[in-house]
Amino acid sequence: MVLPAAAVIGAQHDVTTVAWALAIGFPIASFPGLMLARRAIAMPWLDYVRALLPATLGCAVMAAVVLMVRAGITGNMGPLSALAVQATAGALTYVTVLALFYRDRLRVLYQLVRQQQTS
């Protein structure tokens, strides 16, 4: 119910408002599932927040970089080229943040993927 309502409210303005409405509505809509999942795995809140910290930090830094890149793009760049530059900057930023601050977690994830491929 939350996401359709957010989309309808945002649609009264423009596409950017729809995107913002959905970005705000998604965490609200996801909260009940988060509560059930956390209870199902019997994980304390602090541990749950710590588990989400790498992705949250990566997303926050990535968003800031993409917005800065977007502001620096000149008007003579086509929309697809601008999108490609922003997407590349965002992806590289996310991976860099994880590699700099959470290298051990990435190493464990890599080992899990490698084990699955050999099985």
C-alpha angles and dihedrals in degrees: 000000000000099000097047090047090050091049092050092049092048093045090065087074121024143306093276090055090050089053092049092046091052092045089055095040097049097068089047091050092045096051098087091051090048090053092050093046093049091050093046092056093038093231121160116239094247093054090047092052091047090053091053096044098089093053092042094050092044092051094047094050091042092052092050092050093047091051091050092048090047091053090051097050112108124228093247092070115095120241095251092049091048090050091049092050093048094046092048092048090049095048093046091048094050093049092045093052091050092045093049100043106021105033093138092055091049090051091053091047091049091051091050091051092048091050091052092051093053094047 
